[in-house]
Amino acid sequence: MSELPEMSTSIGVEVTRIEDRVEEAKVTPRRQVDATRILYGKAASDAPSLIGSVFTLCAASQRIASEAAMAAAQSRPTPDALRWRWRRMLYAERIAEHLRASLLDWPGEKSDPRRLAHLPALRKALWAARAAGEGHDNSLHAALKEAACEVGAPLEAGRNPTAWFAELWRDALQYAQIAPWLSGVDFLAIDDVESVHLALCERNADFLARPHLPGRVVETGPFARQFAYLRRNVGLLAARLQARFHDIAQALEALASRELLAGEGDLVVAGSRRLGEGFAMVDSPRGFLFHRVEIDASGTVTTYDILAPTEWNFHPSGPFAQALAATKLDVAEPRRFVATLAALFDPCASCDIRLREALHA
């Protein structure tokens, strides 16, 4: 396994500009969680709960990915009832995580009364999502819908955001002229699962920190899921926020239904190349999450790899870096723009943003 230089737990974002032009956008990956160190020698049956306790963001997605990878490694079938439970948990977590990111990670004064006024709604959503795997009544849908409405999510076509989300919408719209749509997009898909699986089997540390598919620059997450429904005339940042709105509305619709939605794809895909090795891909709130595990004959973990959606989106040559490089920083607060764009890519880590002014050559 190749060695990587020591990295921070934050994502490094360094933007060099000349006047209003981005000369260079440098993104440095964060340091990875060493899941093998955490789980080595632990019983396979204990891994999902340990993983779920390590991660505070998308904890349900992490636990489900672990459960699915372990089942694949042990050639255990996944009952339909468990798959429906996973579905319920993943959609609930999608809503709660979007509300969390929108309230806690959006740039601006953290003590802003307009932000603080909606924290009770966020707590309600987080509590409901954590309990999503425990029941089958309608209280989950009702609690999450109420929380989303309180924060101002537009849940019907043609509706405008209100409350806190209206503040974010105005923030995003002001950048419509300086953040263009890129000429092409490429999204990570279910069909890519085997390519990622094979790359993880090679246990290349560089792939875990800087995942890539040959000849492609891929993105995963709400923008990819909702791309077909987004408005192009509002600018890139507002369109990305709109993707979050659509994600919330779609998740609520799924939770209200006892059947799959039309066109609904797989939320959990798992497989194995041999007994004792398992892999899972989960469509988490922030995008596709990958887990791969190896266990020995006694049922203990020997290898465990986790690849989060953040690593695809914040790859040094990835979609966030490309979006930054394509912008014109002709704004009064360029750092706030960069922070807003980063927030809309929704990393599961903080970003250390640095701006440099370069002189003309």
C-alpha atoms as a printed R data frame, in Angstrom:
    type eleno elety resid chain resno       x       y       z
1   ATOM     1    CA   MET     A     1   0.000   0.000   0.000
2   ATOM     2    CA   SER     A     2   1.394   3.389  -0.969
3   ATOM     3    CA   GLU     A     3   2.043   5.935   1.757
4   ATOM     4    CA   LEU     A     4   0.353   9.315   1.729
5   ATOM     5    CA   PRO     A     5   1.647  12.509   3.311
6   ATOM     6    CA   GLU     A     6   0.181  13.479   6.668
7   ATOM     7    CA   MET     A     7  -3.145  15.229   6.172
8   ATOM     8    CA   SER     A     8  -5.488  17.311   8.303
9   ATOM     9    CA   THR     A     9  -8.952  16.200   9.374
10  ATOM    10    CA   SER     A    10 -10.196  19.268   7.445
11  ATOM    11    CA   ILE     A    11 -10.338  19.609   3.675
12  ATOM    12    CA   GLY     A    12  -7.860  22.205   2.473
13  ATOM    13    CA   VAL     A    13  -9.205  24.733  -0.052
14  ATOM    14    CA   GLU     A    14  -6.698  27.264  -1.372
15  ATOM    15    CA   VAL     A    15  -7.836  29.699  -4.049
16  ATOM    16    CA   THR     A    16  -5.393  31.958  -5.868
17  ATOM    17    CA   ARG     A    17  -6.965  34.772  -7.862
18  ATOM    18    CA   ILE     A    18  -5.793  37.560 -10.119
19  ATOM    19    CA   GLU     A    19  -8.323  40.383  -9.902
20  ATOM    20    CA   ASP     A    20 -11.648  38.570 -10.422
21  ATOM    21    CA   ARG     A    21 -10.199  35.482 -12.120
22  ATOM    22    CA   VAL     A    22  -9.395  32.222 -10.356
23  ATOM    23    CA   GLU     A    23  -5.793  31.444 -11.224
24  ATOM    24    CA   GLU     A    24  -5.650  28.200  -9.252
25  ATOM    25    CA   ALA     A    25  -8.046  26.198  -7.076
26  ATOM    26    CA   LYS     A    26  -6.181  23.695  -4.945
27  ATOM    27    CA   VAL     A    27  -8.107  21.115  -2.910
28  ATOM    28    CA   THR     A    28  -6.245  18.956  -0.391
29  ATOM    29    CA   PRO     A    29  -8.013  15.788   0.817
30  ATOM    30    CA   ARG     A    30  -8.622  15.259   4.515
31  ATOM    31    CA   ARG     A    31  -7.052  12.530   6.634
32  ATOM    32    CA   GLN     A    32  -9.024   9.291   6.479
33  ATOM    33    CA   VAL     A    33 -10.588   7.349   9.318
34  ATOM    34    CA   ASP     A    34  -8.555   4.153   9.723
35  ATOM    35    CA   ALA     A    35 -11.443   1.723  10.048
36  ATOM    36    CA   THR     A    36  -9.122  -1.293  10.021
37  ATOM    37    CA   ARG     A    37  -7.368   0.026  13.122
38  ATOM    38    CA   ILE     A    38 -10.716   0.533  14.846
39  ATOM    39    CA   LEU     A    39 -12.169  -2.868  13.946
40  ATOM    40    CA   TYR     A    40  -9.188  -5.212  13.602
41  ATOM    41    CA   GLY     A    41  -9.736  -8.348  15.669
42  ATOM    42    CA   LYS     A    42 -13.309  -7.396  16.535
43  ATOM    43    CA   ALA     A    43 -16.141  -9.844  15.963
44  ATOM    44    CA   ALA     A    44 -17.891  -9.267  12.647
45  ATOM    45    CA   SER     A    45 -21.222  -9.129  14.459
46  ATOM    46    CA   ASP     A    46 -20.008  -6.148  16.513
47  ATOM    47    CA   ALA     A    47 -18.734  -4.089  13.575
48  ATOM    48    CA   PRO     A    48 -21.994  -2.355  12.529
49  ATOM    49    CA   SER     A    49 -22.723  -0.989  15.999
50  ATOM    50    CA   LEU     A    50 -19.095   0.123  16.445
51  ATOM    51    CA   ILE     A    51 -19.142   1.873  13.069
52  ATOM    52    CA   GLY     A    52 -22.455   3.514  13.906
53  ATOM    53    CA   SER     A    53 -21.020   4.901  17.130
54  ATOM    54    CA   VAL     A    54 -17.833   6.274  15.503
55  ATOM    55    CA   PHE     A    55 -19.614   8.478  12.951
56  ATOM    56    CA   THR     A    56 -21.875  11.312  14.075
57  ATOM    57    CA   LEU     A    57 -22.836  12.297  10.512
58  ATOM    58    CA   CYS     A    58 -24.836   9.782   8.464
59  ATOM    59    CA   ALA     A    59 -24.517   7.246  11.271
60  ATOM    60    CA   ALA     A    60 -27.429   5.160   9.960
61  ATOM    61    CA   SER     A    61 -25.919   5.009   6.478
62  ATOM    62    CA   GLN     A    62 -22.576   3.933   7.933
63  ATOM    63    CA   ARG     A    63 -24.191   1.221  10.028
64  ATOM    64    CA   ILE     A    64 -26.308  -0.058   7.145
65  ATOM    65    CA   ALA     A    65 -23.259  -0.185   4.847
66  ATOM    66    CA   SER     A    66 -21.463  -2.212   7.504
67  ATOM    67    CA   GLU     A    67 -24.402  -4.595   7.970
68  ATOM    68    CA   ALA     A    68 -24.713  -5.149   4.227
69  ATOM    69    CA   ALA     A    69 -20.970  -5.670   3.702
70  ATOM    70    CA   MET     A    70 -20.817  -8.147   6.602
71  ATOM    71    CA   ALA     A    71 -23.791 -10.093   5.241
72  ATOM    72    CA   ALA     A    72 -22.108 -10.285   1.827
73  ATOM    73    CA   ALA     A    73 -18.844 -11.495   3.373
74  ATOM    74    CA   GLN     A    74 -20.696 -14.249   5.220
75  ATOM    75    CA   SER     A    75 -22.970 -15.144   2.268
76  ATOM    76    CA   ARG     A    76 -26.054 -14.293   4.336
77  ATOM    77    CA   PRO     A    77 -29.254 -13.307   2.503
78  ATOM    78    CA   THR     A    78 -30.903  -9.973   3.280
79  ATOM    79    CA   PRO     A    79 -34.597 -10.400   4.180
80  ATOM    80    CA   ASP     A    80 -37.084  -8.057   2.524
81  ATOM    81    CA   ALA     A    81 -38.174  -6.781   5.940
82  ATOM    82    CA   LEU     A    82 -34.619  -5.648   6.678
83  ATOM    83    CA   ARG     A    83 -34.321  -3.945   3.305
84  ATOM    84    CA   TRP     A    84 -37.520  -1.984   4.001
85  ATOM    85    CA   ARG     A    85 -36.168  -1.023   7.415
86  ATOM    86    CA   TRP     A    86 -32.968   0.220   5.760
87  ATOM    87    CA   ARG     A    87 -35.030   2.194   3.257
88  ATOM    88    CA   ARG     A    88 -36.984   3.881   6.029
89  ATOM    89    CA   MET     A    89 -33.786   4.753   7.925
90  ATOM    90    CA   LEU     A    90 -31.975   6.096   4.848
91  ATOM    91    CA   TYR     A    91 -34.790   8.376   3.725
92  ATOM    92    CA   ALA     A    92 -35.277   9.679   7.258
93  ATOM    93    CA   GLU     A    93 -31.560  10.353   7.595
94  ATOM    94    CA   ARG     A    94 -31.523  12.108   4.209
95  ATOM    95    CA   ILE     A    95 -34.053  14.666   5.454
96  ATOM    96    CA   ALA     A    96 -32.382  15.167   8.837
97  ATOM    97    CA   GLU     A    97 -28.882  15.536   7.364
98  ATOM    98    CA   HIS     A    98 -30.046  18.096   4.792
99  ATOM    99    CA   LEU     A    99 -31.632  20.127   7.565
100 ATOM   100    CA   ARG     A   100 -28.505  19.768   9.705
101 ATOM   101    CA   ALA     A   101 -26.189  20.912   6.906
102 ATOM   102    CA   SER     A   102 -28.461  23.812   5.984
103 ATOM   103    CA   LEU     A   103 -28.685  25.119   9.532
104 ATOM   104    CA   LEU     A   104 -25.275  24.338  10.992
105 ATOM   105    CA   ASP     A   105 -22.888  24.466   8.025
106 ATOM   106    CA   TRP     A   106 -24.173  27.396   5.984
107 ATOM   107    CA   PRO     A   107 -21.740  30.333   6.101
108 ATOM   108    CA   GLY     A   108 -22.621  33.232   8.340
109 ATOM   109    CA   GLU     A   109 -22.965  34.179  11.971
110 ATOM   110    CA   LYS     A   110 -23.703  31.052  13.985
111 ATOM   111    CA   SER     A   111 -25.561  33.075  16.610
112 ATOM   112    CA   ASP     A   112 -27.865  34.682  14.034
113 ATOM   113    CA   PRO     A   113 -31.346  34.664  15.651
114 ATOM   114    CA   ARG     A   114 -32.878  33.567  12.353
115 ATOM   115    CA   ARG     A   115 -30.679  30.466  12.443
116 ATOM   116    CA   LEU     A   116 -31.158  29.774  16.142
117 ATOM   117    CA   ALA     A   117 -34.943  29.986  15.821
118 ATOM   118    CA   HIS     A   118 -34.954  26.792  13.748
119 ATOM   119    CA   LEU     A   119 -32.699  24.645  15.911
120 ATOM   120    CA   PRO     A   120 -35.694  23.062  17.721
121 ATOM   121    CA   ALA     A   121 -36.952  21.841  14.332
122 ATOM   122    CA   LEU     A   122 -33.530  20.366  13.609
123 ATOM   123    CA   ARG     A   123 -33.471  18.568  16.956
124 ATOM   124    CA   LYS     A   124 -36.909  17.155  16.179
125 ATOM   125    CA   ALA     A   125 -35.718  15.855  12.819
126 ATOM   126    CA   LEU     A   126 -32.524  14.333  14.202
127 ATOM   127    CA   TRP     A   127 -34.414  12.597  17.008
128 ATOM   128    CA   ALA     A   128 -36.989  11.207  14.574
129 ATOM   129    CA   ALA     A   129 -34.309   9.973  12.159
130 ATOM   130    CA   ARG     A   130 -32.403   8.205  14.944
131 ATOM   131    CA   ALA     A   131 -35.585   6.307  15.864
132 ATOM   132    CA   ALA     A   132 -36.476   5.488  12.247
133 ATOM   133    CA   GLY     A   133 -35.509   1.845  12.501
134 ATOM   134    CA   GLU     A   134 -37.684   1.130  15.510
135 ATOM   135    CA   GLY     A   135 -41.274   1.547  14.328
136 ATOM   136    CA   HIS     A   136 -43.653   1.399  11.381
137 ATOM   137    CA   ASP     A   137 -46.322   3.983  12.211
138 ATOM   138    CA   ASN     A   138 -46.857   7.361  10.590
139 ATOM   139    CA   SER     A   139 -45.200   9.391  13.343
140 ATOM   140    CA   LEU     A   140 -41.821   9.398  11.571
141 ATOM   141    CA   HIS     A   141 -43.189  10.966   8.403
142 ATOM   142    CA   ALA     A   142 -45.255  13.483  10.372
143 ATOM   143    CA   ALA     A   143 -42.326  14.575  12.555
144 ATOM   144    CA   LEU     A   144 -39.926  14.983   9.631
145 ATOM   145    CA   LYS     A   145 -42.476  16.811   7.489
146 ATOM   146    CA   GLU     A   146 -43.230  19.198  10.333
147 ATOM   147    CA   ALA     A   147 -39.521  19.891  10.867
148 ATOM   148    CA   ALA     A   148 -38.889  20.450   7.151
149 ATOM   149    CA   CYS     A   149 -41.842  22.846   6.914
150 ATOM   150    CA   GLU     A   150 -40.674  24.793   9.955
151 ATOM   151    CA   VAL     A   151 -37.272  25.346   8.349
152 ATOM   152    CA   GLY     A   152 -39.041  26.425   5.153
153 ATOM   153    CA   ALA     A   153 -38.494  23.581   2.689
154 ATOM   154    CA   PRO     A   154 -40.764  23.863  -0.385
155 ATOM   155    CA   LEU     A   155 -42.421  20.448  -0.509
156 ATOM   156    CA   GLU     A   156 -44.595  20.993  -3.581
157 ATOM   157    CA   ALA     A   157 -43.699  21.886  -7.153
158 ATOM   158    CA   GLY     A   158 -43.842  25.617  -7.787
159 ATOM   159    CA   ARG     A   159 -43.592  26.564  -4.129
160 ATOM   160    CA   ASN     A   160 -40.903  28.980  -2.955
161 ATOM   161    CA   PRO     A   161 -38.761  28.337   0.126
162 ATOM   162    CA   THR     A   162 -39.714  30.199   3.281
163 ATOM   163    CA   ALA     A   163 -38.209  30.877   6.714
164 ATOM   164    CA   TRP     A   164 -34.536  29.856   6.960
165 ATOM   165    CA   PHE     A   165 -34.466  28.250   3.527
166 ATOM   166    CA   ALA     A   166 -35.618  31.551   1.986
167 ATOM   167    CA   GLU     A   167 -32.499  33.181   3.488
168 ATOM   168    CA   LEU     A   168 -30.315  30.509   1.898
169 ATOM   169    CA   TRP     A   169 -32.116  30.847  -1.423
170 ATOM   170    CA   ARG     A   170 -31.402  34.594  -1.506
171 ATOM   171    CA   ASP     A   171 -27.759  33.906  -0.637
172 ATOM   172    CA   ALA     A   172 -27.418  31.417  -3.483
173 ATOM   173    CA   LEU     A   173 -29.231  33.540  -6.078
174 ATOM   174    CA   GLN     A   174 -26.827  36.452  -5.658
175 ATOM   175    CA   TYR     A   175 -24.081  34.325  -7.225
176 ATOM   176    CA   ALA     A   176 -26.067  33.347 -10.337
177 ATOM   177    CA   GLN     A   177 -23.889  35.416 -12.682
178 ATOM   178    CA   ILE     A   178 -20.473  34.357 -11.392
179 ATOM   179    CA   ALA     A   179 -20.983  30.601 -10.982
180 ATOM   180    CA   PRO     A   180 -21.806  29.124 -14.414
181 ATOM   181    CA   TRP     A   181 -23.014  25.666 -15.254
182 ATOM   182    CA   LEU     A   182 -20.129  23.527 -16.436
183 ATOM   183    CA   SER     A   183 -20.232  22.159 -19.962
184 ATOM   184    CA   GLY     A   184 -20.535  18.558 -18.838
185 ATOM   185    CA   VAL     A   185 -21.390  16.502 -15.779
186 ATOM   186    CA   ASP     A   186 -20.634  12.907 -14.869
187 ATOM   187    CA   PHE     A   187 -22.306  11.215 -11.946
188 ATOM   188    CA   LEU     A   188 -21.325   8.115 -10.008
189 ATOM   189    CA   ALA     A   189 -23.927   5.406 -10.650
190 ATOM   190    CA   ILE     A   190 -25.004   1.942  -9.615
191 ATOM   191    CA   ASP     A   191 -23.266   0.592 -12.709
192 ATOM   192    CA   ASP     A   192 -19.940   1.772 -11.273
193 ATOM   193    CA   VAL     A   193 -20.188  -0.501  -8.239
194 ATOM   194    CA   GLU     A   194 -17.924  -3.247  -9.584
195 ATOM   195    CA   SER     A   195 -15.224  -0.807 -10.694
196 ATOM   196    CA   VAL     A   196 -15.126   0.729  -7.223
197 ATOM   197    CA   HIS     A   197 -15.187  -2.707  -5.608
198 ATOM   198    CA   LEU     A   198 -12.175  -3.839  -7.621
199 ATOM   199    CA   ALA     A   199 -10.262  -0.662  -6.793
200 ATOM   200    CA   LEU     A   200 -10.932  -1.117  -3.083
201 ATOM   201    CA   CYS     A   201  -9.805  -4.744  -3.267
202 ATOM   202    CA   GLU     A   202  -6.376  -3.466  -4.278
203 ATOM   203    CA   ARG     A   203  -6.232  -1.589  -0.944
204 ATOM   204    CA   ASN     A   204  -4.557   1.427  -2.471
205 ATOM   205    CA   ALA     A   205  -4.429   4.245   0.103
206 ATOM   206    CA   ASP     A   206  -4.302   6.833  -2.649
207 ATOM   207    CA   PHE     A   207  -7.629   5.587  -4.026
208 ATOM   208    CA   LEU     A   208  -9.277   5.905  -0.613
209 ATOM   209    CA   ALA     A   209  -8.126   9.519  -0.297
210 ATOM   210    CA   ARG     A   210  -8.436  10.465  -3.976
211 ATOM   211    CA   PRO     A   211 -10.888   8.061  -5.645
212 ATOM   212    CA   HIS     A   212 -11.152   8.243  -9.408
213 ATOM   213    CA   LEU     A   213 -12.439   6.297 -12.375
214 ATOM   214    CA   PRO     A   214 -10.298   6.339 -15.546
215 ATOM   215    CA   GLY     A   215 -11.031   9.303 -17.782
216 ATOM   216    CA   ARG     A   216 -13.864  10.594 -15.616
217 ATOM   217    CA   VAL     A   217 -14.575  13.352 -13.074
218 ATOM   218    CA   VAL     A   218 -17.567  12.082 -11.138
219 ATOM   219    CA   GLU     A   219 -19.877  13.583  -8.544
220 ATOM   220    CA   THR     A   220 -22.328  11.960  -6.167
221 ATOM   221    CA   GLY     A   221 -25.084  13.289  -3.927
222 ATOM   222    CA   PRO     A   222 -28.272  15.380  -4.203
223 ATOM   223    CA   PHE     A   223 -27.139  17.272  -7.312
224 ATOM   224    CA   ALA     A   224 -26.629  13.952  -9.097
225 ATOM   225    CA   ARG     A   225 -29.878  12.441  -7.816
226 ATOM   226    CA   GLN     A   226 -32.032  15.429  -8.764
227 ATOM   227    CA   PHE     A   227 -30.158  16.778 -11.788
228 ATOM   228    CA   ALA     A   228 -32.978  16.193 -14.279
229 ATOM   229    CA   TYR     A   229 -35.377  18.374 -12.266
230 ATOM   230    CA   LEU     A   230 -33.186  21.428 -11.653
231 ATOM   231    CA   ARG     A   231 -33.633  24.932 -13.039
232 ATOM   232    CA   ARG     A   232 -30.679  26.140 -15.113
233 ATOM   233    CA   ASN     A   233 -31.671  29.830 -15.056
234 ATOM   234    CA   VAL     A   234 -30.955  30.398 -11.353
235 ATOM   235    CA   GLY     A   235 -27.216  29.757 -11.429
236 ATOM   236    CA   LEU     A   236 -25.203  26.819 -10.193
237 ATOM   237    CA   LEU     A   237 -25.420  27.529  -6.462
238 ATOM   238    CA   ALA     A   238 -29.176  28.011  -6.351
239 ATOM   239    CA   ALA     A   239 -29.632  24.893  -8.481
240 ATOM   240    CA   ARG     A   240 -27.583  22.915  -5.976
241 ATOM   241    CA   LEU     A   241 -29.750  24.224  -3.164
242 ATOM   242    CA   GLN     A   242 -32.815  23.325  -5.185
243 ATOM   243    CA   ALA     A   243 -31.477  19.754  -5.406
244 ATOM   244    CA   ARG     A   244 -31.512  19.658  -1.613
245 ATOM   245    CA   PHE     A   245 -35.146  20.806  -1.594
246 ATOM   246    CA   HIS     A   246 -36.105  18.088  -4.101
247 ATOM   247    CA   ASP     A   247 -34.239  15.477  -2.059
248 ATOM   248    CA   ILE     A   248 -36.204  16.388   1.065
249 ATOM   249    CA   ALA     A   249 -39.550  16.326  -0.754
250 ATOM   250    CA   GLN     A   250 -38.774  13.007  -2.448
251 ATOM   251    CA   ALA     A   251 -37.664  11.404   0.817
252 ATOM   252    CA   LEU     A   252 -40.881  12.503   2.511
253 ATOM   253    CA   GLU     A   253 -42.902  11.054  -0.354
254 ATOM   254    CA   ALA     A   254 -41.033   7.757  -0.017
255 ATOM   255    CA   LEU     A   255 -41.639   7.609   3.738
256 ATOM   256    CA   ALA     A   256 -45.358   8.162   3.191
257 ATOM   257    CA   SER     A   257 -45.569   5.279   0.707
258 ATOM   258    CA   ARG     A   258 -45.725   1.562   1.414
259 ATOM   259    CA   GLU     A   259 -44.513   0.857  -2.111
260 ATOM   260    CA   LEU     A   260 -41.444   1.874  -4.074
261 ATOM   261    CA   LEU     A   261 -41.725   5.192  -5.873
262 ATOM   262    CA   ALA     A   262 -41.815   5.195  -9.657
263 ATOM   263    CA   GLY     A   263 -38.231   5.011 -10.881
264 ATOM   264    CA   GLU     A   264 -36.828   4.517  -7.376
265 ATOM   265    CA   GLY     A   265 -33.369   2.962  -7.545
266 ATOM   266    CA   ASP     A   266 -31.528   0.676  -5.177
267 ATOM   267    CA   LEU     A   267 -30.438   2.337  -1.952
268 ATOM   268    CA   VAL     A   268 -28.210  -0.558  -0.871
269 ATOM   269    CA   VAL     A   269 -26.162  -2.800  -3.180
270 ATOM   270    CA   ALA     A   270 -23.807  -5.463  -1.832
271 ATOM   271    CA   GLY     A   271 -21.578  -8.174  -3.220
272 ATOM   272    CA   SER     A   272 -18.567 -10.388  -2.664
273 ATOM   273    CA   ARG     A   273 -15.698 -11.836  -4.658
274 ATOM   274    CA   ARG     A   274 -15.111 -14.704  -2.245
275 ATOM   275    CA   LEU     A   275 -16.210 -16.031   1.136
276 ATOM   276    CA   GLY     A   276 -14.902 -13.801   3.902
277 ATOM   277    CA   GLU     A   277 -14.891 -10.650   1.746
278 ATOM   278    CA   GLY     A   278 -17.828  -8.308   1.371
279 ATOM   279    CA   PHE     A   279 -18.671  -4.962  -0.137
280 ATOM   280    CA   ALA     A   280 -21.624  -2.577   0.105
281 ATOM   281    CA   MET     A   281 -22.646   0.637  -1.608
282 ATOM   282    CA   VAL     A   282 -25.268   2.785   0.135
283 ATOM   283    CA   ASP     A   283 -26.996   5.858  -1.294
284 ATOM   284    CA   SER     A   284 -26.437   8.036   1.775
285 ATOM   285    CA   PRO     A   285 -27.617  11.665   2.142
286 ATOM   286    CA   ARG     A   286 -24.352  13.022   0.735
287 ATOM   287    CA   GLY     A   287 -24.053  10.399  -2.002
288 ATOM   288    CA   PHE     A   288 -22.718   6.911  -2.518
289 ATOM   289    CA   LEU     A   289 -20.928   5.477   0.520
290 ATOM   290    CA   PHE     A   290 -18.753   2.378   0.132
291 ATOM   291    CA   HIS     A   291 -17.673  -0.170   2.762
292 ATOM   292    CA   ARG     A   292 -15.455  -3.172   2.173
293 ATOM   293    CA   VAL     A   293 -14.578  -5.797   4.788
294 ATOM   294    CA   GLU     A   294 -12.495  -8.952   5.099
295 ATOM   295    CA   ILE     A   295 -13.032 -11.426   7.944
296 ATOM   296    CA   ASP     A   296 -11.095 -14.556   8.872
297 ATOM   297    CA   ALA     A   297 -12.353 -18.100   9.497
298 ATOM   298    CA   SER     A   298 -13.074 -17.291  13.152
299 ATOM   299    CA   GLY     A   299 -15.388 -14.427  12.181
300 ATOM   300    CA   THR     A   300 -13.150 -11.527  13.191
301 ATOM   301    CA   VAL     A   301 -12.356  -8.472  11.117
302 ATOM   302    CA   THR     A   302  -8.946  -8.304   9.437
303 ATOM   303    CA   THR     A   303  -9.495  -5.471   6.945
304 ATOM   304    CA   TYR     A   304 -12.018  -2.663   6.746
305 ATOM   305    CA   ASP     A   305 -12.150   0.186   4.228
306 ATOM   306    CA   ILE     A   306 -14.597   3.101   4.071
307 ATOM   307    CA   LEU     A   307 -14.917   5.446   1.100
308 ATOM   308    CA   ALA     A   308 -17.240   8.410   1.710
309 ATOM   309    CA   PRO     A   309 -18.937  10.590  -0.940
310 ATOM   310    CA   THR     A   310 -16.872  13.575   0.201
311 ATOM   311    CA   GLU     A   311 -13.726  12.037  -1.278
312 ATOM   312    CA   TRP     A   312 -15.275  11.925  -4.769
313 ATOM   313    CA   ASN     A   313 -16.721  15.436  -4.638
314 ATOM   314    CA   PHE     A   314 -13.616  17.042  -3.097
315 ATOM   315    CA   HIS     A   315 -11.042  15.169  -5.125
316 ATOM   316    CA   PRO     A   316  -8.183  17.567  -6.047
317 ATOM   317    CA   SER     A   317  -9.363  17.410  -9.673
318 ATOM   318    CA   GLY     A   318 -12.986  16.741  -8.825
319 ATOM   319    CA   PRO     A   319 -16.277  18.582  -9.332
320 ATOM   320    CA   PHE     A   320 -15.837  21.082  -6.487
321 ATOM   321    CA   ALA     A   321 -12.362  22.072  -7.702
322 ATOM   322    CA   GLN     A   322 -13.661  22.365 -11.275
323 ATOM   323    CA   ALA     A   323 -16.606  24.523 -10.187
324 ATOM   324    CA   LEU     A   324 -14.247  26.813  -8.286
325 ATOM   325    CA   ALA     A   325 -11.877  27.149 -11.219
326 ATOM   326    CA   ALA     A   326 -14.754  28.134 -13.518
327 ATOM   327    CA   THR     A   327 -16.045  31.008 -11.354
328 ATOM   328    CA   LYS     A   328 -15.342  34.716 -11.500
329 ATOM   329    CA   LEU     A   329 -14.679  35.965  -7.992
330 ATOM   330    CA   ASP     A   330 -16.074  39.397  -8.750
331 ATOM   331    CA   VAL     A   331 -17.806  39.639  -5.380
332 ATOM   332    CA   ALA     A   332 -17.375  41.753  -2.285
333 ATOM   333    CA   GLU     A   333 -16.804  38.717  -0.059
334 ATOM   334    CA   PRO     A   334 -14.961  36.073  -2.095
335 ATOM   335    CA   ARG     A   335 -14.284  33.883   0.918
336 ATOM   336    CA   ARG     A   336 -18.006  33.705   1.697
337 ATOM   337    CA   PHE     A   337 -18.681  32.664  -1.895
338 ATOM   338    CA   VAL     A   338 -16.140  29.844  -1.661
339 ATOM   339    CA   ALA     A   339 -17.612  28.755   1.681
340 ATOM   340    CA   THR     A   340 -21.135  28.802   0.240
341 ATOM   341    CA   LEU     A   341 -20.105  26.699  -2.754
342 ATOM   342    CA   ALA     A   342 -18.374  24.231  -0.432
343 ATOM   343    CA   ALA     A   343 -21.458  24.048   1.794
344 ATOM   344    CA   LEU     A   344 -23.580  23.138  -1.224
345 ATOM   345    CA   PHE     A   345 -21.245  20.229  -2.000
346 ATOM   346    CA   ASP     A   346 -21.916  19.291   1.651
347 ATOM   347    CA   PRO     A   347 -18.688  17.619   2.816
348 ATOM   348    CA   CYS     A   348 -18.753  15.499   5.968
349 ATOM   349    CA   ALA     A   349 -15.747  17.503   7.219
350 ATOM   350    CA   SER     A   350 -14.897  21.146   7.698
351 ATOM   351    CA   CYS     A   351 -13.087  23.124   4.994
352 ATOM   352    CA   ASP     A   352  -9.998  25.206   5.747
353 ATOM   353    CA   ILE     A   353 -10.427  27.992   3.168
354 ATOM   354    CA   ARG     A   354  -7.528  30.260   2.200
355 ATOM   355    CA   LEU     A   355  -7.543  33.021  -0.400
356 ATOM   356    CA   ARG     A   356  -4.414  34.365  -2.069
357 ATOM   357    CA   GLU     A   357  -4.097  37.415  -4.290
358 ATOM   358    CA   ALA     A   358  -1.561  36.908  -7.066
359 ATOM   359    CA   LEU     A   359   0.131  39.656  -9.018
360 ATOM   360    CA   HIS     A   360  -0.022  39.792 -12.810
361 ATOM   361    CA   ALA     A   361   2.730  37.832 -14.483
